[in-house]
């Protein structure tokens, strides 16, 4: 989820915490603990300051893993106890633990997902039913905070909101499954389905759809249950080893391949040699695929420059490559 929604969830937990008299004696401290707990797994966002490859490879990785789900509450409560030594450590820890757990839990419902099972598994868990910013979910949480600010008891208010959100998540899951079923029903029945990707957008009824079969990639959108495949690409094996020998060592390409699950590639002659482009097929908008990895290769297929990340127009991408190339 986005930072604003995680903050709103922290505020909701701060409201629920008023039911516990052992922590409300130090209410500013417990409110701080749950709000910080609802944000701290995203501390790895600072990796953007280094480069996109490091950020993409590590975001929602170790900071969202099983060990850190347990470590973050201990760190937060430990720091608070240095300033307020007479807090109830157990109850403070339980509320902060709940805040951290909920942060990671709701993130697995995005299409980005998390590596929440590390170190037991490095697999990305991506249920993909809630957009990174979901305006309906955010509005529901903010409504609860407004009602609390106007004097309503926050405990029943936020308990009702939790029930509404559970129903909302179930509804989104059922809608996703219905879209997947319809998408597969309109594809050629003689093709074997390899992967199916149905992910939300900021609009409730609009979803991104990508299907990989044994022969083609089908890319499109759905509105309600109507699926329209706008692009179809023939599946091709990875580029020959002579092209990939140096490219596969590139940090930007490795980051892209670690994250992308449905992609195609192109190789184009350029004055300097070749442009090798990997295109994530899950992120089509207005005719443009926004998540890419691009490698400039010389005539001997050695990487001279590379880039990976989200770029929302071809003009902007070319500007990045021309004005700020990133050496591999």
Secondary structure, 3 states (H helix, E strand, C coil): CCHHHHHHHHHHHHHHHHHCHHHHCCHHHHHHHHHHHCCHHHHHHHHHHCCHHHHHHHCCCHHHCHHHHHHHHHHHHHHHHHHCCCCCHHHHHHHHHHHHHHHHHHHCCCCCCECCCCCCCCCCECCCCCCCCCHHHHHHHHHHHHHHHCCCCHHHHHHHHHHHHHHHHHHHHHHHHHHHHHHHHCCCCCCCEEEEEEEECCCCCEEEEEEEECCEEEEEEEECCEEEEEEEEECCCCCCHHHHHHHCCCHHHHHHHHHCCCEEEEEEEECCEEEEEEEECCCEECCEECEEEEEEECCCCCEEEEEEEECCCHHHHHHHHHHCCECC
